[in-house]
Amino acid sequence: MSSTSLTPPASAGAVRWSRRTWGLLMTLCVVLFLDGLDVSMVGVALPSIGAELDLSTSSLQWLISGYVLGYGGLLLVGGRTADLLGRRRVFLVALAVFAVASLLGGLVSSGPLLIATRFIKGLAAAFTAPTGLSIITTNFAEGPARNKALSIYTVFGAGGYSSGLLFGGLMTGLGWRWTFLLPVPIALLALVAAYFLVPRDEAAEEGGHDLLGALTSGAAMLLLVYTVVSAPEVGWSSARTILSFAGVAALFAAFVTIERRIAHPLIRLGILRKATLVRASIAIVAVGGSYFSWQFIVTLFLQDGLGWSPLELALALLPIGLMVTASAIFSDKLVDRFGTGPIIAVTMAVMAVGYLLFVLRLDTAPSYAGMLLPALLLIGIGWVGFPAINIQATSGIEDDEQGLAAGVLQTSMQVGAAIVLAVTTAIIASGAGSATTPAALLDGYRPGLAFAAAVSAAGALVAIGGLVLERRSRRHDAPAPAAEAEPALVDAA
């Protein structure tokens, strides 16, 4: 697919963009911010929604899980569809659907309908997120320009997750419906801006006829996410869960068989052998999974166990959001100087230390300055490495597969985070479920905090291992030094 880069390839010096280029980037950033904001903002409003619509705890869970189901289930299809049908067209249609579903969610008064709007929003985000990333990687030249653009872009995404608690606390104070209505005008403004600013591109001349591949991959991802998020409720060893996992395996096997035999596959399986994409996908699972699990536990403990209000909780966790926002200033410069691998390894290791402080020092009367704030700052440093993960995943990928690479990365985050959170929920279910005091509740939650720390540490170890392998490979591929010339023999004759 052809596209015109908005930045010249030779941009090794200072990166300077036109107003139109900045407008394009900010439009894409706002849409990604909405995706992250929507997940965490609605979580704060769940108690109010349940009280007004008379929803049980298991039903409320699907207001979050329904979004994740649509989002994580079709990310691969969404990214590849943008490559095949045209990024601008897919992005505009998906963003319009997102805005309409947000409006309906703020107006309906039925639990099942509300869950349905969340699922539709997740489907729309499954197309806007990888498409937005591929628009950036095909319109900003690889190197300093793309690093800067991706750093700003991913900071907005992480900022949406981290600031959703604050906005959720504020909007819930006005009424839970505002958590659904707030994104509507923002999405509509972004839609108008995208119509004028996103460059036109052409659909791929080949491919796009793999209907069976799209059906089997989409069904496999949807069933996997559904099985994972419902397993803690029905039981990991239940017949339903086991049969569902067997169905996932069968669908994935069918998908791989189709992709190997079809002339124009939906997904070129060879891209999954690219080491940088694989390591970035593992890193993003570790970052997203550990953070969502930690946030889930801390939110419950501080509110249900210690009686904090949603706004108090939001303000307490605000330093993470501020650090994420501030990192937009320097994260691209760090990548230009040190490369993606060292930044990912260091920030993830620091993040794991932050979680470990919660495991070791959190009590029923935590000191904010002495315990909470230092741990929050360390966790915030972990998000500083988030842009480097996106840069690593898409570097060296051809333009016609940027959407696919973005879909693989973001699918890893959504599905991986859902799996880690489901395991965390299962770990804390037995200990925290029957707790009646803050101390007992904390004892039940602490193993879950330890698991989040372990996931983050495992991601850091994988990143460090990748660095070691890369350096060995460079030494192995480096040309041997030229042998010193033998001194010439002088004929005495």
N, C-alpha and C positions, 0 to 999 in steps of 0.2 A: 504494500500500500504506500502510495506516495504522500508525502506531507512536506510542508515548507517550514524549515526551522526559523524561529524568530530571533535566534542569536547566531552570530557567525561562529564557525568552528574554531577559528583562531581567537580564543578569548582567554589566553593564559594570564593576562594582566587583570586589572580591575574590571569587574563586571558592571556594565552600564546598560540599562534597559530603557526602552521608550515607555511612554505612558500606557500605550496599548498593551505592551508586554506585561507591565505591572498589573493592569486591569484584568488581563486573562488569568494571571497567577492568583490574584486576590479572589477572583470569582471561584476558581477551583478550590482554593483554601476554605472559603466560606462553606461550600457544599460538604467538604470533608469534615469541617468543624460540626456541622449539623448532624452528620452521621454519628460522630462520637458523643455529641451532646445528648442526642435522643436516647442513647442506651442508659447513661447514668442519671439523666434528669428524671426520667419516669420512675426509676427505682425509688427515689425519695418520696414520690407521691403514692406509692402502693397502699400504705395504710388508709389514706383518705379515699382512694378509689374503692378499696374493699368495703369500707364502711358504708359508702353511698350506694354502691351497686350490689351489696350483699354477696360478695365473692369470697370463697374459701381461700386458704393459703395456697392450696395446689392450683387453683384457678388463677390467682394473682401471679404465680410463677410464670404462667404462660404469656403474660404481658411482656416479660423480658425474653423468655425462651422463644416465643413466637417470632419476635424480631430476629433473634439469632438464627432461628430455623430458616427463615427466608434469606437472610444475609449470607450466612455461611454455606447454605445449601446450593446456591447458584452463582457463587463468585467466579468459579472457573468458567462456567458458561457465559457469564456476563463479560468477563475480560476478553474471551475469544470472540464473542459476538461483536464487540467494538472493533476488533481487528478486521473482521470479515465484512461487516455492514457499514462501517464508517463511524468514527468516534464521535463526531459532532452530533449526528442523528441519534445515536444510542443515548448519549449524555442528555440531550434535551428532552427526549421522551421519558426517560427514567426520572429525571428531576421533576417533570410535570406530574408524574404519578405519585412521587414522594409528597409533593405539596397537597395534592387532592386527598391522599390518605391521611395526612396530618390533620386537615380540616375536618374530615369525617370523624376521626378519632376524638376530636374535641366536642363533637355534636351528639354522638350516639349515647344512648343510656342503657345499652345491653352489654353484658359481659362478653358473650361470644362475638358480637359484632366488633367490640373494642379490640379483642384479641385478633380478629380477622384484619382489622386496619393495621395492626402492628406487623402482622405477617406480610401484608402488601408493602408496607414501608421497608421491611427488610429485603424483599425482592427488589424494590427500586434501588436501594443502597447497594445491592449486589451488582448492579450495572453502573451506577455513578462512581463508586469508589475505584474499581480497577480502570474504568475509562478515564477518569480524571488523572490518575497517575500516568497512564499511557499517553495522554495528551501532553503532559509535561515532558515526558522523556522523548517524545518525537518532535517537540517544538523548541527544546533548549539543548544546545550542543553539549555533547558529553565532555566533562571536564569541570572547571570552576563554575561555569554558568549553570549547568545542570545540578551540580552539587548544591549551589546556593538555592536554586528553585526547590529542589527536593527537601532541603533542610527546612525552609520556610513552610512548605506544604505539609510535611509530616509533623511539624511543631503544632500546626493548627489542628491536625487530627488528634494528637495526644492532648492538646489543650481542651478539645471538646470533651474528651473523657474526664479529664481532671476537673474542669470547671462545671461539669453537669451537676455535681452535688450542690454547688453554690446557687446556680440558676434554679435547680429543683427546689431548694429550700425557699427561695424568694417566690417562685411561681405557686408553690403549694400553699403558701400563706394567702395568696389571692384566691385560690381554688384550683383543684387538681386539673381541671380542664385546660388551664393556661399552659400546663406543661406540654399539651398536645398542640395548642393553638399558636404558641410562640414561634415555632419554626415556619409557620405558613407564610407570613409576609416576607421573611428572610429568604425562603426558598423561591418565592415568586420574583423578588428583586434579582436574585442570582440567575433565575431562568431568563429574564430579559437581558441581563448583562451577557450571559453565555451565548444567547442568540446572535449578538453583535460581535462578540470578541473571540469566540472559539473558531479557529480557521476551518474552512471547509476541507474535507478530505474525500477520497474516493474509496468505494468498497473494493475489496480484494477481487482480482480478476479470476482467481482460482480458489477452490475450497468452499466451505459454507454449505455443502450438501450432505454433511454427516448428521442426519437426523437421528439415527440410532445412537450415535455417540453422545449427542446432546441429551437424549432421553435417559440413557443408562447412567451417565455421569451425574446428571441432575438428580435422578432418583436415588442414586447411591449416596450422594452428599446429604440430601434431605433426610433419608432414612437414618444415616449415621448420626446427624445432629439430633434428630427426634429421639433416637434410642438413648443417646448419651444424656440428654437433659431429662428424660423421663425415668432413667434407670434408678436414681436414688429413691424415687417414690415407689416404684413397683418391685424393686429389688434387682441387684446385679445378677443374681443367680436364678431369677425367675425364668420360666419357659418363654415368656414374651420377650424378655431381653435377649436371651440366647438365640431364639429364632430370628429376632431382628438383626443381630450381628451376623448370623449366617446369611441372611438376605443381603446385607451390605457387602459381604465378601463375594457372593454370587454376582451381584450387580457390577462390582469393580472388576471381577474376572471377565465378565462379558464385555465391559467397556474396553479393557486392555486388548482383548481379542479383536474387537471391531477396529480399534485404532491401528493395530498392526497390519490389518488386511485391506483397509479401505484406501482408495487412491488419494483422497484429500481429507485427512483426518481433522477432527475438530481440535485436537491437542496433539502436537508432536511430542511423543513420549521422550525423545532424546533430550528435550530441554530439562527434564528432571534429573539428568546426569550432570548438569552444570554445578560444580562444587560450590561456587559462591552463592547461587540461588538456594541450594540445599542448606548451607550453613545459615544464611539469612532467615530462612523459614524456621529452622530450629530456634534461632535467637528470638524471633518474634513470638513464637509459641511460649518461650520461657518468660519473656517480658510481659506479654499480655495475660497469660495464664496465672502467673504469680501475682500480678497486680490486681486482677479482678478477684482472685480468691482472697487476697489480703484485704481489699476494700470491702468485700462482702462480709467478712468476719468482723472487721473493725466497726463497720456501720452498725451491725447488729449489736455488738457488745456495748458500744458507747451510747446507743439510743435505748435499747431494751434493758441492758444490764445496769448502766450508770445514769440513765434518764436524761441524756443530752437531747436537745431539740434538733430538728433537721438543720436549722440555720447555724446553731452552735457547731454542729458536726462539719458543716460546709466551711465555716470560717476556720476551723481548726486544721482542715486538710488543705486550705488555700495555698500554703507555701509550695506544694507540689505543682499546682497550676502556674504559680508565678515563676518557678524555675523553668518549667517547660516553655513558657512564653519568652523568658529572657534568653533561652538557649538559641532562639532564632537569630540572635545577633552574631553568634560566634561558632555555631555548630558546623557550618560549611567550611569555615577557616580551619577548624580542627581536622576535618576530613582531608582538606587540601594538603595539610602539613604532615599528618601522621598516617593517613589512609583509614579505611573503614575497619579493618580487622582489629587493630589495637584499641580503637575507641570502643567498639562493641564489647571486647573482652573486659576492659577496665570498668566501664560504666555498669555492666551487669554484675561484676564482682562487688562493686560498691553497693549496688542495689540489694544484693543478697545480705550484706552486712546490716543494712537498714532493717530488713525483715528479721534478722537474727536478734536485733535489739528488742523488737517487739516480743519475740519468743522468750527472751531471758529476763526482760525488765518490766513488761507490762503488768500492772497490778490493778486493784480495785480503786485506787486513788492516784492515778498517774500524774506526775508533774509535767506540765506542758513544756516549760523551758528546759527542765533537766532530762526528760526522757522522750516525750512525743516529738518535739521540734527537731532534735538532732537526728532521730530516726527518719522523720519525714524528709529532711534535707538529703539524706543519703539515698532514699528511695527516689527522690526527684532527680538526682544525678543519673539514675538508671535511665530515665526518659530522655536525658540529654543525648544518649546514644541511639535513640530511636531513628532519627534521620539517617544515620550511617547504615542502619539495617536496610532501609529502602534503597539507598544508593548502591549498596553491595549487591542487592538482589537484581537490579536492572542494568548493572554495568556489563557491557559487552554483549547485550542482547540486540538482535536485529530489530529494526523499526516495526516490521510486520508481526513480531511476537512480543512486543512490549506489553500489550494488554494481557496476553497469556501469562507472562512473568508476573505482572502485577496481580492477576487473579490467583496464581499459585501462592504468592506471598500472603495476600490478604485472606485467602481461604485457610492457610495455615494458622493465621492469628485467630480467626473466628472459631474454626472447628477445634483447634488446639486449646484455645482458652476455654471453650465450652467443656472439653474433656477434663481439663485440669480443675475447673470449677466443680464439675460433677463429682470428681474424686474427692475434692475438698469437702463438699457437702456430705458425702458418704462417711468421711472420716469423723466429722464433728457431730453427725446425726445422733449417734448413740450416747455420747457424753454430754452434749449440750441440750438434748431434747427434754430431759427430765430435770434439768437444773432449776432450782428455786431461789438461789442467792447469786449475787454477782461473783463471788469467789468460785462457786460451783460452775457457773456459766463460763468463767475464764478458764477453769481447768478443762472443760469440754472443748473450748475453742483453741487452746494452745497447740494441740497436735496439728490442727489445720494450718496455723501460722507456721509451724515447723515445716510442713509440707510445702507451703508457698516459698519459704526460704530455700528449701532443697531444690525446687524446680528452677529458681533463679540461679543458684550455684551450678546446677548441671548445665544450664545454658552458657554460663561463663566458661566452664571447663571445655565445652565443645568449641567455643570461640578461640580459646587459648590453643587447643589442639590444632585448629585450622591454621593458626599463625605458625605453629611449629612446622606443619607439613608444607606450608607455602615457602618458608625459608629454606627448608631442606631441598624443595624442588628447585628453587632459584640457584642454590649452590650446585646442584646436580646438573642443571642446564647451562650454567655459566661456562663460557669457553675456557679451556685450559690455557695457562700462560704459555706464550711462545718459548720454546727451548732456546737457550742461548746459543748463538752461532759458534761452531767449532773454529778455533783459530786456523787461518789459512796456512798450509804447508808451503814453505818457500823452497823452490827447487834450486839447490846450490850449484847445479850444473851450469 
